[in-house]
Amino acid sequence: MNKLSKNRKACLAVSVFVALVAFGLMHAGEYCSILRVIIVQGLGSVFDVLLYLKTKNVFTSYLSHLIFDLISLAMTGNI
């Protein structure tokens, strides 16, 4: 049972939101705007969380994140 609520989905949503904000704030200096942090870091991470929830396998989230990063690096010419 969840400690703060009996609603598992609510607890999961709050914990994912807190983790995404914390992760995004660590990268805030790179993007110079909280809105950009939310869009760039947050929305990409939500996709990874949804993949994990769908498959119950953290490797799928890792693989999707890796592929996204490689595509991003290739598009910017940093590979």
LINRA-V230494 format. One record per residue. N is the residue number from 1. PSI is psi as a letter, one per 30 degrees, with the letter a starting at -180 (999 if undefined). OMEGA is omega in whole degrees, -180 to 180 (* if undefined). NEAR is the number of other ideal C-beta (glycine too) atoms within 10 Angstrom. Layout:
n | psi | omega | near
N | PSI | OMEGA | NEAR
N | PSI | OMEGA | NEAR
//
This chain:
n | psi | omega | near
1 | k | 178 | 6
2 | k | -175 | 12
3 | e | -176 | 6
4 | f | -177 | 9
5 | l | 175 | 11
6 | f | -179 | 9
7 | j | -177 | 11
8 | e | -178 | 10
9 | e | 179 | 9
10 | e | 179 | 12
11 | e | 179 | 15
12 | e | -180 | 13
13 | e | 180 | 12
14 | e | -178 | 14
15 | e | 177 | 13
16 | e | 179 | 18
17 | e | 180 | 12
18 | e | 180 | 10
19 | e | -180 | 13
20 | e | 178 | 19
21 | e | 180 | 15
22 | e | 179 | 9
23 | e | 180 | 13
24 | e | 180 | 19
25 | f | 176 | 12
26 | f | -179 | 11
27 | g | -175 | 12
28 | e | -180 | 13
29 | f | -179 | 8
30 | f | -173 | 10
31 | f | 174 | 15
32 | g | 180 | 8
33 | k | 179 | 10
34 | e | 179 | 12
35 | e | 178 | 8
36 | e | 178 | 14
37 | e | -179 | 21
38 | e | -177 | 14
39 | e | -174 | 13
40 | e | -176 | 16
41 | e | -173 | 20
42 | e | -176 | 16
43 | e | 176 | 10
44 | e | -180 | 15
45 | e | 178 | 17
46 | e | 179 | 13
47 | e | 178 | 13
48 | e | 179 | 18
49 | e | 180 | 16
50 | e | 176 | 13
51 | e | 179 | 18
52 | e | -179 | 17
53 | e | -180 | 12
54 | e | -173 | 10
55 | f | -175 | 11
56 | h | -179 | 7
57 | j | -177 | 11
58 | f | 180 | 11
59 | e | 179 | 10
60 | e | 177 | 14
61 | e | 178 | 19
62 | e | -178 | 13
63 | e | 179 | 13
64 | e | 178 | 16
65 | e | 179 | 15
66 | e | -180 | 10
67 | e | 178 | 10
68 | e | 179 | 13
69 | e | 179 | 11
70 | e | 178 | 11
71 | e | 179 | 11
72 | e | 179 | 13
73 | e | 179 | 11
74 | e | -180 | 10
75 | e | -180 | 9
76 | f | 179 | 8
77 | g | -178 | 6
78 | g | 178 | 7
79 | 999 | * | 9
//
